[in-house]
């Protein structure tokens, strides 16, 4: 796991190129504490920060092919690299390292896109062919590893994080207002956009080819067909074993539920002394105790930490790493720091709920599909007229709107996930900087990406796998772990696992298919625990931890200065009582604070926010 970046330029060299590459490596140094290096050639500059996990002695980058024709910077891991290495050696390929990175060069050189389709893992890389003067930039098909792009006057800049691209271009970013509007609806930005205007992500599975002669093409990776004879249990075990490949100690995140519990149980067959890590936070007060009990059952050590009082003071630092406001990232940063004290890589149970319909939201959407659509719409409309909330968009109002929308499943889903976009709420919530520009319609984004041919819950699972998984869950997992110099691996987010789940047919609610596997490895006391979320309780967290920050960052004069939000609305939200029915409103206050921090950190270039934090103490 590393930080990569550089540029491809039609001109032979880029002005002050070496200094720019060093600035890029400085901006991304947290991603690679084990070393850094650069290379500058005609038309290309590449930089690399290394977190050494595989091939600790000969795996440095930028890495050259044995014949010095190809050079690559690579971020991620190829979990089947040993098999591929043997395949290409048999075909005459010569290797000079023991690294998975060199296997990527061999795959492309020997088989082109077919070779890249053989790669099993998480990756983003840039490869330069000196002889053909051609570049290829690639991101893994599931979007586990990030890669950001920006073009200017024929030059193509890329990096693992947006701040790396900015360091290369020597630019201060401008906030993309449309992307911010989508973020405030989804709590992530769907698609390939970023909050930095003019900068986008390479899409999952996208292969961008670029030539110094002006050649440009975009293709999609076509992964190799998986073995359809393997059942879910064997595929999961194989994925866990593959994700354990490393030349450094590996651990496992552990909650009280079955997702991470099953990962730990399968990993124990390979590493009997696997350490596990837990942060004491979640909907269930017994979550940490349950995780410790699971570890005890599996005869594994369990280390725990809590979200501390200093987390609020670290919000600007976290936001700098995240490059986007987030509402549930604090606990991930704490968890990554806990694990990094013992290991350099860890497995996570991320993806179990998303694959196997494990969230309460899946049950709720399914429940709405069981209602007679006509009666639900009439009831929702009548009750909605009778219910006049002093504050818009309460939990009860949202539930009635969902009933009124019954049958329009993209809209029901959008409401379920707090996509609130409508003209009256825009006017109520936003200030002039938002209202003076044309904003995208958030519900239309759902409609455009909704799989209409699938049953509603199946369509929800696909939408979130392609959008929320990539730009929310994997995004913050990558940034939180990289901030600590830790590699997080996600065995559920794997092409073979995904294919095995698809073969089972429509998802059964409550992770029924996963439970059938897990019951062979975990006792009933673990399997029967109620679902617990890994999120903060927004009203109480805001009231106990964020009031001081709100007094500073959401003061009327500051709200007017930034122009993003309606100062009168902000004032009214700050007066709300701490009640669960106002959960969305307190989440929005949290996002407002971070949005103003974001403007200072990135757009205005304020380096030290300690004054604000001292006011909040």
C-alpha positions in Angstrom: 0.0 0.0 0.0 1.5 3.3 -1.0 1.1 6.8 -2.4 1.7 7.3 -6.1 1.5 10.3 -8.4 3.1 12.1 -11.3 2.3 13.5 -14.7 2.3 12.8 -18.4 3.1 15.7 -20.7 3.2 16.3 -24.4 6.1 18.6 -23.9 9.4 16.9 -23.3 9.7 18.2 -19.8 7.6 20.0 -17.2 9.0 23.2 -15.7 10.6 22.5 -12.3 9.5 18.9 -12.5 11.8 17.4 -9.9 10.7 20.0 -7.3 7.1 19.2 -8.1 7.6 15.5 -7.6 9.2 16.1 -4.2 6.3 18.3 -3.3 3.9 15.5 -4.2 5.8 13.0 -2.1 5.7 15.5 0.8 1.9 15.9 0.5 1.4 12.1 0.5 4.2 11.1 2.9 1.7 9.6 5.4 0.8 7.0 2.8 4.4 5.7 2.6 6.5 6.1 5.7 9.0 3.4 4.6 10.6 5.3 1.7 10.2 7.6 -1.3 11.6 8.0 -4.7 11.0 9.8 -8.0 11.9 9.5 -11.7 11.7 12.1 -14.4 12.0 11.1 -18.1 10.9 12.7 -21.3 7.2 13.3 -21.1 6.8 11.7 -17.7 7.4 12.2 -14.0 6.6 9.6 -11.4 6.7 9.7 -7.6 6.2 7.0 -5.0 5.8 6.8 -1.2 6.2 3.2 0.1 4.5 1.3 2.8 6.5 -2.0 2.6 4.2 -5.0 3.0 5.4 -7.4 0.3 9.0 -7.9 -0.8 10.6 -5.7 1.8 14.1 -5.7 0.1 13.6 -5.4 -3.7 10.2 -3.9 -3.9 11.1 -0.2 -4.1 9.4 2.0 -6.7 9.3 3.5 -9.3 10.0 0.0 -10.5 11.6 -0.9 -13.9 11.1 -4.0 -16.0 14.1 -6.2 -16.5 14.8 -4.7 -20.0 14.3 -1.1 -18.7 11.5 -0.5 -21.3 8.7 -0.1 -18.7 8.5 1.8 -15.5 5.6 1.7 -13.0 4.3 3.3 -9.8 1.8 1.1 -8.1 -0.5 1.4 -5.0 -2.1 -1.7 -3.6 -1.7 -5.5 -3.5 -2.1 -8.3 -6.0 -3.1 -11.3 -4.0 -2.6 -13.8 -6.8 0.8 -12.5 -7.8 2.6 -15.7 -7.1 0.4 -17.7 -9.5 0.8 -15.0 -12.1 4.5 -14.8 -11.7 4.8 -18.6 -12.3 2.5 -18.3 -15.4 4.6 -15.5 -17.0 8.0 -17.1 -16.0 6.8 -20.2 -17.9 6.2 -17.9 -20.9 9.8 -16.6 -20.8 9.3 -13.5 -18.6 12.4 -12.5 -16.5 11.9 -11.0 -13.1 14.4 -9.1 -11.0 12.4 -8.7 -7.8 10.0 -10.8 -5.6 7.3 -8.0 -5.8 3.7 -8.2 -6.9 4.4 -4.8 -8.7 6.7 -6.4 -11.2 4.0 -9.0 -12.0 1.7 -6.1 -13.1 4.3 -5.0 -15.7 4.5 -8.6 -16.9 0.8 -9.0 -17.2 0.4 -5.9 -19.3 3.4 -6.6 -21.4 2.5 -10.2 -22.2 -1.3 -10.0 -22.5 -2.4 -6.3 -22.5 -5.9 -5.9 -21.1 -6.4 -9.6 -20.8 -3.4 -9.8 -18.5 -4.7 -6.9 -16.3 -8.0 -8.8 -16.1 -6.2 -11.6 -14.3 -5.2 -9.3 -11.4 -7.0 -10.2 -8.2 -6.5 -7.5 -5.6 -6.8 -3.8 -4.8 -4.8 -1.5 -7.0 -4.2 1.8 -8.8 -1.1 2.3 -10.9 0.5 4.2 -13.7 2.7 2.5 -16.3 4.9 4.1 -18.9 6.2 2.5 -22.0 9.4 4.3 -23.0 9.6 2.8 -26.4 6.0 3.5 -27.5 5.8 6.8 -25.5 2.5 5.5 -24.1 1.1 5.6 -20.6 -1.7 3.6 -19.0 -3.5 4.4 -15.7 -5.6 1.7 -14.2 -7.9 1.4 -11.1 -9.1 -1.9 -9.7 -12.6 -3.0 -10.8 -14.2 -2.6 -7.3 -12.7 0.8 -6.7 -10.8 -0.2 -3.5 -7.8 2.0 -4.2 -8.2 5.7 -5.3 -6.6 7.5 -8.2 -7.3 11.2 -8.9 -6.8 13.0 -12.3 -6.6 16.5 -13.6 -5.8 17.8 -17.0 -4.3 21.1 -18.0 -3.2 22.2 -21.5 -2.3 18.7 -22.6 -0.7 17.7 -19.4 -2.3 14.9 -17.3 -1.6 14.9 -13.6 -2.5 12.0 -11.3 -2.1 11.0 -7.6 -3.5 8.8 -4.9 -5.0 11.8 -3.2 -6.3 15.1 -4.4 -3.8 17.0 -2.4 -1.0 15.2 -4.4 -2.4 16.5 -7.7 -2.6 20.0 -6.2 1.0 19.8 -5.1 2.0 18.8 -8.7 0.0 21.6 -10.3 1.0 24.2 -7.6 -2.6 25.2 -7.3 -5.0 26.1 -4.5 -8.3 24.3 -5.2 -11.7 25.8 -5.8 -14.7 24.1 -4.1 -17.0 22.3 -6.6 -20.4 23.6 -5.5 -22.3 20.9 -7.3 -20.3 18.1 -5.8 -20.8 19.7 -2.3 -24.6 19.7 -2.9 -24.5 16.0 -3.7 -22.3 15.3 -0.7 -24.7 17.1 1.6 -27.5 14.8 0.3 -25.6 11.4 0.1 -22.8 12.1 2.6 -20.5 11.1 -0.2 -20.1 12.3 -3.8 -21.6 9.6 -6.2 -19.6 8.9 -9.4 -16.2 10.1 -10.2 -16.3 13.8 -9.1 -14.5 15.3 -6.2 -14.9 18.4 -4.1 -11.9 19.9 -5.9 -13.2 21.6 -9.0 -11.7 20.2 -12.2 -10.4 17.0 -10.6 -12.0 13.6 -10.9 -11.3 10.0 -9.9 -10.5 7.3 -12.3 -13.6 5.1 -12.3 -13.5 1.6 -10.9 -12.2 -0.7 -13.6 -11.2 2.2 -15.9 -8.1 1.9 -18.0 -7.0 5.3 -19.4 -4.3 5.1 -22.2 -2.4 8.3 -23.0 0.2 9.0 -25.6 2.7 11.9 -26.0 1.5 12.1 -29.6 -2.0 13.0 -28.5 -3.4 9.5 -28.4 -6.1 9.0 -25.8 -8.5 6.1 -25.1 -10.6 4.8 -22.2 -11.3 1.1 -21.8 -12.8 -1.1 -19.1 -11.1 -4.0 -17.4 -12.7 -7.3 -18.1 -11.9 -9.5 -15.1 -11.2 -13.2 -15.7 -14.2 -15.4 -15.3 -14.3 -17.0 -11.8 -14.7 -20.7 -11.2 -18.4 -21.3 -11.0 -18.0 -24.6 -9.1 -16.9 -23.1 -5.9 -19.4 -22.6 -3.1 -19.6 -19.5 -0.9 -17.8 -21.0 2.0 -14.8 -22.1 -0.1 -14.7 -18.8 -1.9 -14.7 -16.8 1.4 -12.0 -19.0 2.9 -9.9 -18.6 -0.3 -10.4 -14.8 -0.2 -9.4 -14.5 3.5 -6.3 -16.7 2.9 -5.3 -14.6 -0.2 -5.7 -11.4 1.8 -3.3 -12.7 4.5 -0.4 -12.8 2.1 2.3 -10.4 3.5 5.9 -10.2 4.6 4.8 -8.3 7.7 2.5 -9.0 10.7 -1.2 -9.0 9.9 -4.2 -8.4 12.2 -7.9 -8.2 12.0 -10.5 -5.6 12.9 -13.2 -7.2 15.1 -16.7 -6.0 16.0 -19.3 -8.0 17.9 -21.1 -9.2 14.8 -20.6 -12.1 12.3 -18.9 -10.2 9.4 -15.6 -9.6 11.1 -16.1 -12.6 13.4 -16.2 -14.9 10.4 -13.2 -13.2 8.8 -11.2 -13.7 12.0 -12.3 -17.3 12.3 -11.2 -18.1 8.7 -7.9 -16.2 9.2 -7.1 -18.1 12.4 -6.6 -21.2 10.3 -3.6 -19.5 8.7 -2.4 -17.3 11.6 -3.2 -18.9 15.0 -1.9 -15.8 16.9 -3.7 -13.2 14.8 -4.3 -10.1 16.9 -7.7 -8.4 16.7 -8.6 -4.7 17.3 -11.9 -3.0 18.4 -13.1 0.5 19.1 -15.7 0.8 21.7 -18.4 2.7 19.7 -21.7 1.7 18.2 -25.5 1.5 18.6 -25.1 -1.4 21.2 -23.4 -0.4 24.4 -22.2 -4.1 24.7 -20.4 -4.0 21.3 -16.9 -3.9 22.7 -17.7 -6.6 25.2 -19.2 -8.7 22.5 -16.1 -8.3 20.4 -13.9 -9.3 23.3 -16.1 -12.4 23.8 -15.8 -13.4 20.1 -12.0 -13.1 20.4 -12.1 -15.2 23.5 -14.1 -17.9 21.7 -11.6 -17.9 18.9 -8.7 -17.9 21.3 -7.4 -14.7 19.8 -6.0 -11.6 21.5 -8.2 -8.5 21.4 -7.0 -4.9 21.9 -9.5 -2.1 22.4 -9.6 1.7 22.4 -12.3 4.3 22.8 -13.1 7.5 20.9 -11.3 10.0 23.2 -11.8 13.6 24.2 -9.0 14.7 21.8 -10.9 13.5 18.7 -12.7 16.9 18.2 -9.3 18.7 18.3 -8.1 16.4 15.5 -11.0 17.1 13.2 -9.1 19.4 10.9 -6.3 16.9 10.6 -8.8 14.1 9.8 -10.5 16.4 7.3 -7.1 17.1 5.7 -6.6 13.4 5.2 -10.2 12.7 4.1 -10.5 15.7 1.7 -14.2 15.6 2.2 -16.5 16.1 5.2 -17.6 12.8 6.8 -19.9 12.0 9.7 -18.6 8.6 10.8 -14.8 8.6 10.2 -13.6 9.5 13.7 -13.9 5.9 14.9 -12.0 4.6 11.9 -9.0 6.9 12.5 -8.9 5.7 16.1 -9.2 2.0 15.1 -6.4 2.3 12.5 -4.1 3.9 15.1 -4.8 1.2 17.5 -4.0 -1.5 15.0 -0.8 0.2 13.7 0.7 0.0 17.1 0.9 -3.8 16.6 0.7 -4.7 12.9 1.3 -3.1 9.5 -1.7 -4.7 7.7 -5.1 -5.8 8.9 -8.3 -7.4 7.6 -11.7 -5.7 7.8 -15.2 -7.1 7.7 -16.3 -4.2 5.5 -18.7 -5.3 2.7 -20.6 -8.1 4.6 -23.7 -6.0 5.1 -23.5 -4.5 1.5 -23.2 -8.0 -0.1 -25.7 -9.9 2.1 -28.5 -7.2 2.8 -27.5 -6.9 6.5 -28.7 -3.3 7.2 -32.0 -2.3 8.8 -32.4 -0.1 5.7 -32.7 -3.2 3.5 -35.5 -4.5 5.7 -37.3 -1.2 5.7 -37.2 -0.9 1.9 -38.5 -4.5 1.7 -41.3 -3.6 4.1 -42.4 -0.8 1.9 -42.6 -3.1 -1.1 -45.0 -5.3 0.8 -47.5 -2.4 1.3 -50.3 -1.9 -1.3 -48.8 1.0 -3.2 -52.1 2.8 -3.8 -53.1 2.7 -0.1 -49.6 3.7 1.1 -49.6 6.7 -1.2 -53.0 7.9 -0.1 -52.1 7.4 3.6 -48.8 9.2 3.3 -50.4 12.1 1.5 -53.2 12.5 4.0 -51.1 12.2 7.1 -48.4 14.4 5.6 -50.9 17.2 5.3 -52.0 16.8 8.9 -48.4 16.8 10.3 -46.9 20.2 10.4 -43.4 20.1 11.7 -41.8 23.2 13.2 -38.5 22.1 11.6 -38.6 20.5 8.1 -37.5 17.0 7.4 -38.1 15.1 10.7 -37.9 11.3 10.8 -41.8 11.1 10.9 -42.2 13.4 7.9 -39.6 11.4 5.9 -41.4 8.1 6.7 -44.7 9.5 5.4 -43.0 10.8 2.3 -41.6 7.3 1.7 -45.1 5.9 1.9 -46.5 8.5 -0.5 -43.7 7.6 -3.0 -44.5 3.8 -2.8 -43.9 2.2 -6.1 -41.4 4.8 -7.2 -38.5 2.8 -5.7 -35.6 5.1 -6.6 -37.4 7.9 -4.8 -38.3 5.7 -1.8 -34.7 4.6 -1.6 -33.4 8.2 -1.8 -35.7 9.3 1.0 -34.7 6.2 3.1 -31.0 7.3 2.7 -31.8 11.0 3.6 -31.5 12.3 0.0 -33.5 15.4 0.8 -33.1 17.5 -2.4 -36.1 19.7 -3.3 -36.5 23.5 -4.0 -38.0 24.5 -0.7 -35.3 22.7 1.4 -32.6 24.2 -0.7 -33.9 27.7 0.0 -34.3 26.8 3.7 -30.8 25.3 4.0 -28.5 27.1 1.6 -26.9 30.5 1.4 -26.1 32.6 -1.7 -23.0 30.8 -2.8 -25.1 27.6 -3.2 -28.3 29.2 -4.5 -26.6 31.4 -7.2 -25.4 28.4 -9.3 -27.3 25.5 -11.0 -27.1 22.5 -8.8 -27.5 18.9 -9.9 -30.7 17.1 -8.8 -29.7 14.5 -6.3 -32.8 12.3 -6.8 -32.1 12.3 -10.6 -28.6 10.9 -9.8 -30.3 7.9 -8.1 -32.7 7.5 -11.0 -29.9 7.5 -13.5 -27.9 4.9 -11.7 -30.9 2.7 -10.5 -31.2 -0.8 -12.0 -34.9 -0.7 -12.9 -34.9 -4.4 -14.0 -34.1 -5.6 -10.5 -36.3 -6.0 -7.5 -36.1 -2.9 -5.2 -33.8 -4.4 -2.6 -31.5 -5.9 -5.2 -31.4 -2.6 -7.0 -30.5 -0.9 -3.7 -27.7 -3.3 -3.1 -26.2 -2.7 -6.6 -26.6 1.1 -6.3 -24.8 1.1 -3.0 -22.1 -1.4 -4.1 -21.2 0.9 -7.0 -21.6 4.2 -5.3 -21.7 4.3 -1.5 -19.2 1.4 -1.1 -16.6 3.1 -3.4 -17.0 6.8 -2.4 -18.0 6.5 1.2 -17.0 3.3 2.9 -13.8 2.4 1.0 -12.9 6.1 0.7 -12.8 6.7 4.4 -11.2 3.3 5.1 -8.4 4.1 2.8 -7.8 7.6 4.2 -8.0 6.6 7.9 -5.7 3.7 7.5 -3.2 5.6 5.3 -3.1 8.4 7.9 -1.7 5.8 10.3 0.6 4.1 7.9 -1.6 0.9 8.0 -2.8 -1.3 5.1 -6.5 -2.4 5.4 -7.6 -5.3 3.3 -11.3 -6.2 2.6 -11.8 -9.9 1.8 -15.6 -9.4 1.2 -14.8 -6.8 -1.4 -13.4 -9.3 -3.8 -14.4 -10.3 -7.4 -14.6 -14.0 -6.7 -16.7 -13.4 -3.5 -19.0 -11.0 -5.4 -19.4 -13.6 -8.2 -20.2 -16.4 -5.7 -22.9 -14.2 -4.0 -24.4 -13.3 -7.4 -24.8 -17.0 -8.1 -26.9 -17.4 -5.0 -29.7 -15.2 -6.6 -31.5 -12.3 -4.9 -30.1 -11.5 -1.5 -31.9 -12.9 1.5 -32.5 -10.3 4.2 -30.5 -10.4 7.4 -27.4 -12.0 5.8 -29.1 -15.4 5.8 -26.6 -16.8 3.3 -23.6 -15.6 5.3 -25.1 -16.9 8.5 -25.3 -20.4 7.0 -21.5 -20.3 6.4 -20.8 -18.6 9.7 -22.6 -21.2 11.8 -19.8 -23.6 11.0 -17.2 -21.3 12.6 -19.0 -19.2 15.2 -21.3 -20.3 18.1 -25.0 -19.4 18.4 -24.3 -16.7 21.0 -22.4 -14.7 18.3 -24.8 -15.5 15.5 -27.9 -14.4 17.5 -26.6 -11.0 18.6 -28.7 -8.1 17.3 -27.3 -5.9 14.6 -25.2 -3.0 15.9 -24.1 -0.1 13.7 -20.6 1.3 13.8 -21.8 4.9 13.9 -22.0 7.8 16.2 -25.3 8.9 17.8 -25.5 12.3 16.0 -27.6 14.3 18.5 -25.8 13.2 21.7 -22.3 13.4 20.0 -23.0 16.9 18.8 -24.3 18.0 22.1 -21.4 16.5 24.1 -18.5 17.1 21.8 -19.3 19.7 19.1 -21.1 22.5 20.8 -17.9 24.5 21.3 -16.8 24.0 17.6 -20.3 25.0 16.5 -20.2 28.3 18.5 -17.0 29.2 16.5 -17.5 27.7 13.1 -21.3 28.3 12.8 -21.3 31.8 14.4 -23.6 34.1 12.3 -20.8 36.2 10.9 -18.9 33.1 9.8 -21.9 31.6 8.2 -22.5 34.8 6.2 -18.8 35.0 5.3 -18.7 31.5 3.7 -22.0 31.9 2.1 -22.8 28.2 1.9 -25.6 28.0 4.4 -28.6 30.1 5.5 -27.6 31.8 8.7 -31.1 31.9 10.1 -31.6 28.2 9.5 -28.2 27.4 11.1 -29.3 29.4 14.2 -32.6 27.5 14.4 -30.9 24.1 14.1 -28.5 25.0 17.0 -31.5 25.6 19.2 -33.0 22.1 18.6 -33.5 19.8 21.6 -31.3 16.7 21.6 -33.8 14.2 20.2 -33.4 11.2 17.9 -36.2 12.6 15.6 -33.7 15.4 14.7 -30.9 13.0 13.8 -30.6 14.3 10.3 -30.5 17.9 11.5 -27.6 17.2 13.9 -25.7 15.3 11.2 -26.2 18.3 9.0 -24.8 20.6 11.6 -21.7 18.3 11.8 -21.4 18.5 8.0 -21.7 22.3 8.2 -18.8 22.6 10.7 -16.6 20.5 8.5 -17.6 22.3 5.3 -16.4 25.6 6.8 -13.2 23.9 8.0 -12.8 22.5 4.5 -13.0 25.9 2.9 -10.3 27.2 5.3 -8.0 24.2 4.9 -8.1 23.9 1.2 -9.7 26.8 -0.6 -8.3 29.5 1.6 -5.1 27.7 2.4 -5.2 28.3 6.2 -2.5 26.1 7.6 -3.2 26.3 11.3 -6.7 26.0 12.7 -5.6 26.0 16.3 -7.2 29.4 17.0 -10.6 27.9 16.2 -10.0 24.8 18.4 -8.9 26.9 21.3 -12.2 28.8 21.1 -14.0 25.5 21.1 -12.1 24.1 24.2 
